[in-house]
Amino acid sequence: MGKIILRLDRVMADRKMSLNELSERVGVSNVNLSKMKTGKISAIRFSTLEAICDVLNCQPGDILEYDPNQENDRE
């Protein structure tokens, strides 16, 4: 089975937005966004994903990517 890869860092870099600014605008703690940015989460609320997409003006598919060739270590 493949793995979901988080690309939040890439989208933030494209938008030239810092973790602190995103945290303030989305209303999610730096710690939680940092975990998301580094891929150290196992779930995300749709409301959080919606807020991130709104602030970054992107689609969920810009942030989430499925790689069928990578092992999922959460199994």
Jmol script that loads the backbone (N, CA, C; Angstrom):
load data "model"
ATOM      1  N   MET A   1       0.831  -1.178   0.000  1.00  0.00           N
ATOM      2  CA  MET A   1       0.000   0.000   0.000  1.00  0.00           C
ATOM      3  C   MET A   1       0.879   1.247   0.000  1.00  0.00           C
ATOM      4  N   GLY A   2       0.434   2.292  -0.663  1.00  0.00           N
ATOM      5  CA  GLY A   2       1.191   3.536  -0.782  1.00  0.00           C
ATOM      6  C   GLY A   2       1.065   4.427   0.440  1.00  0.00           C
ATOM      7  N   LYS A   3       1.466   5.667   0.259  1.00  0.00           N
ATOM      8  CA  LYS A   3       1.524   6.613   1.369  1.00  0.00           C
ATOM      9  C   LYS A   3       1.070   7.997   0.904  1.00  0.00           C
ATOM     10  N   ILE A   4       0.350   8.702   1.773  1.00  0.00           N
ATOM     11  CA  ILE A   4      -0.015  10.093   1.535  1.00  0.00           C
ATOM     12  C   ILE A   4       1.166  10.962   1.965  1.00  0.00           C
ATOM     13  N   ILE A   5       1.592  11.847   1.091  1.00  0.00           N
ATOM     14  CA  ILE A   5       2.711  12.751   1.372  1.00  0.00           C
ATOM     15  C   ILE A   5       2.163  14.168   1.466  1.00  0.00           C
ATOM     16  N   LEU A   6       2.572  14.877   2.502  1.00  0.00           N
ATOM     17  CA  LEU A   6       2.138  16.256   2.691  1.00  0.00           C
ATOM     18  C   LEU A   6       3.125  17.199   2.014  1.00  0.00           C
ATOM     19  N   ARG A   7       2.601  18.096   1.216  1.00  0.00           N
ATOM     20  CA  ARG A   7       3.418  19.055   0.474  1.00  0.00           C
ATOM     21  C   ARG A   7       3.175  20.489   0.938  1.00  0.00           C
ATOM     22  N   LEU A   8       2.769  20.647   2.187  1.00  0.00           N
ATOM     23  CA  LEU A   8       2.479  21.972   2.727  1.00  0.00           C
ATOM     24  C   LEU A   8       3.696  22.884   2.628  1.00  0.00           C
ATOM     25  N   ASP A   9       4.887  22.350   2.902  1.00  0.00           N
ATOM     26  CA  ASP A   9       6.099  23.173   2.853  1.00  0.00           C
ATOM     27  C   ASP A   9       6.322  23.757   1.466  1.00  0.00           C
ATOM     28  N   ARG A  10       6.053  22.974   0.439  1.00  0.00           N
ATOM     29  CA  ARG A  10       6.243  23.436  -0.945  1.00  0.00           C
ATOM     30  C   ARG A  10       5.251  24.547  -1.294  1.00  0.00           C
ATOM     31  N   VAL A  11       3.986  24.362  -0.898  1.00  0.00           N
ATOM     32  CA  VAL A  11       2.965  25.373  -1.190  1.00  0.00           C
ATOM     33  C   VAL A  11       3.261  26.659  -0.422  1.00  0.00           C
ATOM     34  N   MET A  12       3.664  26.528   0.835  1.00  0.00           N
ATOM     35  CA  MET A  12       4.021  27.711   1.620  1.00  0.00           C
ATOM     36  C   MET A  12       5.196  28.451   0.980  1.00  0.00           C
ATOM     37  N   ALA A  13       6.182  27.733   0.508  1.00  0.00           N
ATOM     38  CA  ALA A  13       7.343  28.356  -0.134  1.00  0.00           C
ATOM     39  C   ALA A  13       6.923  29.077  -1.418  1.00  0.00           C
ATOM     40  N   ASP A  14       6.055  28.433  -2.195  1.00  0.00           N
ATOM     41  CA  ASP A  14       5.562  29.062  -3.426  1.00  0.00           C
ATOM     42  C   ASP A  14       4.831  30.367  -3.132  1.00  0.00           C
ATOM     43  N   ARG A  15       4.136  30.414  -1.993  1.00  0.00           N
ATOM     44  CA  ARG A  15       3.360  31.611  -1.615  1.00  0.00           C
ATOM     45  C   ARG A  15       4.179  32.579  -0.760  1.00  0.00           C
ATOM     46  N   LYS A  16       5.425  32.182  -0.473  1.00  0.00           N
ATOM     47  CA  LYS A  16       6.318  32.986   0.380  1.00  0.00           C
ATOM     48  C   LYS A  16       5.662  33.323   1.723  1.00  0.00           C
ATOM     49  N   MET A  17       5.075  32.287   2.333  1.00  0.00           N
ATOM     50  CA  MET A  17       4.390  32.462   3.608  1.00  0.00           C
ATOM     51  C   MET A  17       5.113  31.670   4.694  1.00  0.00           C
ATOM     52  N   SER A  18       5.345  32.325   5.818  1.00  0.00           N
ATOM     53  CA  SER A  18       6.019  31.679   6.942  1.00  0.00           C
ATOM     54  C   SER A  18       5.034  30.835   7.737  1.00  0.00           C
ATOM     55  N   LEU A  19       5.584  29.939   8.538  1.00  0.00           N
ATOM     56  CA  LEU A  19       4.767  29.115   9.414  1.00  0.00           C
ATOM     57  C   LEU A  19       3.997  29.990  10.399  1.00  0.00           C
ATOM     58  N   ASN A  20       4.650  31.027  10.929  1.00  0.00           N
ATOM     59  CA  ASN A  20       3.973  31.923  11.875  1.00  0.00           C
ATOM     60  C   ASN A  20       2.793  32.639  11.234  1.00  0.00           C
ATOM     61  N   GLU A  21       2.988  33.144  10.026  1.00  0.00           N
ATOM     62  CA  GLU A  21       1.901  33.852   9.345  1.00  0.00           C
ATOM     63  C   GLU A  21       0.744  32.903   9.040  1.00  0.00           C
ATOM     64  N   LEU A  22       1.054  31.715   8.541  1.00  0.00           N
ATOM     65  CA  LEU A  22       0.001  30.745   8.248  1.00  0.00           C
ATOM     66  C   LEU A  22      -0.748  30.369   9.517  1.00  0.00           C
ATOM     67  N   SER A  23      -0.017  30.158  10.596  1.00  0.00           N
ATOM     68  CA  SER A  23      -0.625  29.806  11.876  1.00  0.00           C
ATOM     69  C   SER A  23      -1.614  30.880  12.325  1.00  0.00           C
ATOM     70  N   GLU A  24      -1.199  32.131  12.250  1.00  0.00           N
ATOM     71  CA  GLU A  24      -2.071  33.233  12.659  1.00  0.00           C
ATOM     72  C   GLU A  24      -3.313  33.330  11.784  1.00  0.00           C
ATOM     73  N   ARG A  25      -3.131  33.194  10.479  1.00  0.00           N
ATOM     74  CA  ARG A  25      -4.253  33.367   9.549  1.00  0.00           C
ATOM     75  C   ARG A  25      -5.218  32.191   9.553  1.00  0.00           C
ATOM     76  N   VAL A  26      -4.699  30.994   9.827  1.00  0.00           N
ATOM     77  CA  VAL A  26      -5.552  29.792   9.838  1.00  0.00           C
ATOM     78  C   VAL A  26      -6.176  29.564  11.212  1.00  0.00           C
ATOM     79  N   GLY A  27      -5.463  29.996  12.258  1.00  0.00           N
ATOM     80  CA  GLY A  27      -5.964  29.773  13.609  1.00  0.00           C
ATOM     81  C   GLY A  27      -5.599  28.408  14.156  1.00  0.00           C
ATOM     82  N   VAL A  28      -4.471  27.888  13.708  1.00  0.00           N
ATOM     83  CA  VAL A  28      -3.954  26.597  14.167  1.00  0.00           C
ATOM     84  C   VAL A  28      -2.564  26.858  14.747  1.00  0.00           C
ATOM     85  N   SER A  29      -2.217  26.163  15.813  1.00  0.00           N
ATOM     86  CA  SER A  29      -0.941  26.405  16.483  1.00  0.00           C
ATOM     87  C   SER A  29       0.239  26.101  15.570  1.00  0.00           C
ATOM     88  N   ASN A  30       1.345  26.795  15.846  1.00  0.00           N
ATOM     89  CA  ASN A  30       2.594  26.547  15.113  1.00  0.00           C
ATOM     90  C   ASN A  30       3.009  25.089  15.225  1.00  0.00           C
ATOM     91  N   VAL A  31       2.840  24.525  16.412  1.00  0.00           N
ATOM     92  CA  VAL A  31       3.253  23.138  16.642  1.00  0.00           C
ATOM     93  C   VAL A  31       2.496  22.193  15.713  1.00  0.00           C
ATOM     94  N   ASN A  32       1.182  22.362  15.637  1.00  0.00           N
ATOM     95  CA  ASN A  32       0.387  21.475  14.780  1.00  0.00           C
ATOM     96  C   ASN A  32       0.698  21.677  13.307  1.00  0.00           C
ATOM     97  N   LEU A  33       0.884  22.930  12.885  1.00  0.00           N
ATOM     98  CA  LEU A  33       1.240  23.164  11.486  1.00  0.00           C
ATOM     99  C   LEU A  33       2.637  22.638  11.180  1.00  0.00           C
ATOM    100  N   SER A  34       3.547  22.744  12.132  1.00  0.00           N
ATOM    101  CA  SER A  34       4.891  22.217  11.935  1.00  0.00           C
ATOM    102  C   SER A  34       4.855  20.702  11.744  1.00  0.00           C
ATOM    103  N   LYS A  35       4.040  20.030  12.543  1.00  0.00           N
ATOM    104  CA  LYS A  35       3.892  18.574  12.393  1.00  0.00           C
ATOM    105  C   LYS A  35       3.321  18.236  11.026  1.00  0.00           C
ATOM    106  N   MET A  36       2.362  19.038  10.574  1.00  0.00           N
ATOM    107  CA  MET A  36       1.781  18.802   9.257  1.00  0.00           C
ATOM    108  C   MET A  36       2.830  19.052   8.170  1.00  0.00           C
ATOM    109  N   LYS A  37       3.573  20.114   8.326  1.00  0.00           N
ATOM    110  CA  LYS A  37       4.589  20.483   7.339  1.00  0.00           C
ATOM    111  C   LYS A  37       5.648  19.399   7.194  1.00  0.00           C
ATOM    112  N   THR A  38       5.999  18.744   8.291  1.00  0.00           N
ATOM    113  CA  THR A  38       7.023  17.699   8.257  1.00  0.00           C
ATOM    114  C   THR A  38       6.445  16.298   8.041  1.00  0.00           C
ATOM    115  N   GLY A  39       5.119  16.207   7.925  1.00  0.00           N
ATOM    116  CA  GLY A  39       4.477  14.919   7.656  1.00  0.00           C
ATOM    117  C   GLY A  39       4.337  14.024   8.867  1.00  0.00           C
ATOM    118  N   LYS A  40       4.410  14.589  10.064  1.00  0.00           N
ATOM    119  CA  LYS A  40       4.337  13.793  11.287  1.00  0.00           C
ATOM    120  C   LYS A  40       2.937  13.792  11.887  1.00  0.00           C
ATOM    121  N   ILE A  41       1.938  13.701  11.029  1.00  0.00           N
ATOM    122  CA  ILE A  41       0.552  13.607  11.492  1.00  0.00           C
ATOM    123  C   ILE A  41      -0.086  12.395  10.836  1.00  0.00           C
ATOM    124  N   SER A  42      -1.152  11.901  11.437  1.00  0.00           N
ATOM    125  CA  SER A  42      -1.849  10.763  10.847  1.00  0.00           C
ATOM    126  C   SER A  42      -3.261  11.131  10.407  1.00  0.00           C
ATOM    127  N   ALA A  43      -3.692  12.351  10.723  1.00  0.00           N
ATOM    128  CA  ALA A  43      -5.035  12.790  10.333  1.00  0.00           C
ATOM    129  C   ALA A  43      -5.067  14.307  10.267  1.00  0.00           C
ATOM    130  N   ILE A  44      -6.031  14.824   9.510  1.00  0.00           N
ATOM    131  CA  ILE A  44      -6.259  16.261   9.443  1.00  0.00           C
ATOM    132  C   ILE A  44      -7.761  16.503   9.333  1.00  0.00           C
ATOM    133  N   ARG A  45      -8.243  17.477  10.069  1.00  0.00           N
ATOM    134  CA  ARG A  45      -9.656  17.824  10.000  1.00  0.00           C
ATOM    135  C   ARG A  45      -9.936  18.548   8.695  1.00  0.00           C
ATOM    136  N   PHE A  46     -11.106  18.279   8.120  1.00  0.00           N
ATOM    137  CA  PHE A  46     -11.480  18.985   6.900  1.00  0.00           C
ATOM    138  C   PHE A  46     -11.542  20.480   7.132  1.00  0.00           C
ATOM    139  N   SER A  47     -11.993  20.909   8.297  1.00  0.00           N
ATOM    140  CA  SER A  47     -12.081  22.343   8.575  1.00  0.00           C
ATOM    141  C   SER A  47     -10.687  22.985   8.560  1.00  0.00           C
ATOM    142  N   THR A  48      -9.684  22.270   9.050  1.00  0.00           N
ATOM    143  CA  THR A  48      -8.308  22.780   9.018  1.00  0.00           C
ATOM    144  C   THR A  48      -7.802  22.811   7.586  1.00  0.00           C
ATOM    145  N   LEU A  49      -8.043  21.763   6.833  1.00  0.00           N
ATOM    146  CA  LEU A  49      -7.615  21.704   5.438  1.00  0.00           C
ATOM    147  C   LEU A  49      -8.289  22.809   4.627  1.00  0.00           C
ATOM    148  N   GLU A  50      -9.575  23.024   4.876  1.00  0.00           N
ATOM    149  CA  GLU A  50     -10.300  24.102   4.183  1.00  0.00           C
ATOM    150  C   GLU A  50      -9.698  25.460   4.497  1.00  0.00           C
ATOM    151  N   ALA A  51      -9.374  25.708   5.772  1.00  0.00           N
ATOM    152  CA  ALA A  51      -8.802  26.993   6.176  1.00  0.00           C
ATOM    153  C   ALA A  51      -7.425  27.195   5.540  1.00  0.00           C
ATOM    154  N   ILE A  52      -6.612  26.157   5.507  1.00  0.00           N
ATOM    155  CA  ILE A  52      -5.290  26.242   4.892  1.00  0.00           C
ATOM    156  C   ILE A  52      -5.420  26.543   3.400  1.00  0.00           C
ATOM    157  N   CYS A  53      -6.316  25.831   2.736  1.00  0.00           N
ATOM    158  CA  CYS A  53      -6.522  26.056   1.303  1.00  0.00           C
ATOM    159  C   CYS A  53      -7.031  27.464   1.028  1.00  0.00           C
ATOM    160  N   ASP A  54      -7.886  27.966   1.907  1.00  0.00           N
ATOM    161  CA  ASP A  54      -8.409  29.322   1.747  1.00  0.00           C
ATOM    162  C   ASP A  54      -7.278  30.345   1.858  1.00  0.00           C
ATOM    163  N   VAL A  55      -6.464  30.218   2.900  1.00  0.00           N
ATOM    164  CA  VAL A  55      -5.381  31.178   3.133  1.00  0.00           C
ATOM    165  C   VAL A  55      -4.312  31.080   2.042  1.00  0.00           C
ATOM    166  N   LEU A  56      -3.963  29.874   1.627  1.00  0.00           N
ATOM    167  CA  LEU A  56      -2.914  29.689   0.623  1.00  0.00           C
ATOM    168  C   LEU A  56      -3.439  29.753  -0.809  1.00  0.00           C
ATOM    169  N   ASN A  57      -4.759  29.895  -0.952  1.00  0.00           N
ATOM    170  CA  ASN A  57      -5.390  29.954  -2.280  1.00  0.00           C
ATOM    171  C   ASN A  57      -4.949  28.757  -3.129  1.00  0.00           C
ATOM    172  N   CYS A  58      -5.210  27.566  -2.585  1.00  0.00           N
ATOM    173  CA  CYS A  58      -4.810  26.343  -3.273  1.00  0.00           C
ATOM    174  C   CYS A  58      -5.911  25.291  -3.139  1.00  0.00           C
ATOM    175  N   GLN A  59      -5.700  24.163  -3.759  1.00  0.00           N
ATOM    176  CA  GLN A  59      -6.597  23.024  -3.686  1.00  0.00           C
ATOM    177  C   GLN A  59      -5.993  21.970  -2.752  1.00  0.00           C
ATOM    178  N   PRO A  60      -6.827  21.115  -2.136  1.00  0.00           N
ATOM    179  CA  PRO A  60      -6.283  20.055  -1.274  1.00  0.00           C
ATOM    180  C   PRO A  60      -5.226  19.200  -1.983  1.00  0.00           C
ATOM    181  N   GLY A  61      -5.400  18.984  -3.277  1.00  0.00           N
ATOM    182  CA  GLY A  61      -4.445  18.197  -4.044  1.00  0.00           C
ATOM    183  C   GLY A  61      -3.088  18.862  -4.194  1.00  0.00           C
ATOM    184  N   ASP A  62      -3.026  20.166  -3.932  1.00  0.00           N
ATOM    185  CA  ASP A  62      -1.734  20.862  -3.945  1.00  0.00           C
ATOM    186  C   ASP A  62      -0.933  20.531  -2.688  1.00  0.00           C
ATOM    187  N   ILE A  63      -1.634  20.159  -1.624  1.00  0.00           N
ATOM    188  CA  ILE A  63      -1.014  19.897  -0.326  1.00  0.00           C
ATOM    189  C   ILE A  63      -0.823  18.398  -0.090  1.00  0.00           C
ATOM    190  N   LEU A  64      -1.758  17.591  -0.575  1.00  0.00           N
ATOM    191  CA  LEU A  64      -1.727  16.143  -0.359  1.00  0.00           C
ATOM    192  C   LEU A  64      -1.389  15.424  -1.651  1.00  0.00           C
ATOM    193  N   GLU A  65      -0.507  14.455  -1.544  1.00  0.00           N
ATOM    194  CA  GLU A  65      -0.107  13.671  -2.712  1.00  0.00           C
ATOM    195  C   GLU A  65      -0.060  12.205  -2.315  1.00  0.00           C
ATOM    196  N   TYR A  66      -0.529  11.333  -3.200  1.00  0.00           N
ATOM    197  CA  TYR A  66      -0.477   9.895  -2.937  1.00  0.00           C
ATOM    198  C   TYR A  66       0.652   9.287  -3.747  1.00  0.00           C
ATOM    199  N   ASP A  67       1.547   8.580  -3.064  1.00  0.00           N
ATOM    200  CA  ASP A  67       2.652   7.890  -3.725  1.00  0.00           C
ATOM    201  C   ASP A  67       2.461   6.391  -3.517  1.00  0.00           C
ATOM    202  N   PRO A  68       2.053   5.671  -4.554  1.00  0.00           N
ATOM    203  CA  PRO A  68       1.796   4.238  -4.414  1.00  0.00           C
ATOM    204  C   PRO A  68       3.054   3.415  -4.178  1.00  0.00           C
ATOM    205  N   ASN A  69       4.225   4.011  -4.411  1.00  0.00           N
ATOM    206  CA  ASN A  69       5.483   3.271  -4.281  1.00  0.00           C
ATOM    207  C   ASN A  69       6.148   3.411  -2.917  1.00  0.00           C
ATOM    208  N   GLN A  70       5.624   4.276  -2.065  1.00  0.00           N
ATOM    209  CA  GLN A  70       6.221   4.441  -0.735  1.00  0.00           C
ATOM    210  C   GLN A  70       5.440   3.627   0.286  1.00  0.00           C
ATOM    211  N   GLU A  71       6.179   3.019   1.202  1.00  0.00           N
ATOM    212  CA  GLU A  71       5.558   2.255   2.276  1.00  0.00           C
ATOM    213  C   GLU A  71       4.902   3.191   3.273  1.00  0.00           C
ATOM    214  N   ASN A  72       3.729   2.838   3.745  1.00  0.00           N
ATOM    215  CA  ASN A  72       3.020   3.593   4.758  1.00  0.00           C
ATOM    216  C   ASN A  72       3.422   3.049   6.112  1.00  0.00           C
ATOM    217  N   ASP A  73       4.148   3.843   6.908  1.00  0.00           N
ATOM    218  CA  ASP A  73       4.638   3.372   8.201  1.00  0.00           C
ATOM    219  C   ASP A  73       3.584   3.467   9.302  1.00  0.00           C
ATOM    220  N   ARG A  74       2.362   3.890   8.970  1.00  0.00           N
ATOM    221  CA  ARG A  74       1.297   4.004   9.969  1.00  0.00           C
ATOM    222  C   ARG A  74       0.475   2.725  10.080  1.00  0.00           C
ATOM    223  N   GLU A  75       0.808   1.726   9.296  1.00  0.00           N
ATOM    224  CA  GLU A  75       0.021   0.484   9.326  1.00  0.00           C
ATOM    225  C   GLU A  75       0.367  -0.358  10.519  1.00  0.00           C
TER     226      GLU A  75
END
end "model"
wireframe off; spacefill off
backbone 0.3
color backbone group
